[in-house]
Amino acid sequence: MLSIANNEYYGMDKIGSRIWKMLEQPVSFKNLIKMLCDEFNVSEQQCKKDTIEFLTKLSDKNLINTAGNVIEEI
């Protein structure tokens, strides 16, 4: 992925790419976690931890807009 605003390229693994695709439409954190747990063989606790980490990185680089504070729903 290329960020024109940051003038940087970013690589994502399979799960990161899937989360990116899911974020094309507004989604609550709760629903995002449910969809990821259903799709991948991962515990809810691990999924939440990893997803928060990933979303925080995207937000820190201004790659996503966390309108509605998606992470607050934890």
PyMOL commands that set and color helices and strands:
alter all, ss='L'
color gray80, all
select helices_A, chain A and resi 14-22+29-39+44-60+70-73
alter helices_A, ss='H'
color red, helices_A
select strands_A, chain A and resi 2-3+8-9
alter strands_A, ss='S'
color yellow, strands_A
deselect
rebuild
show_as cartoon
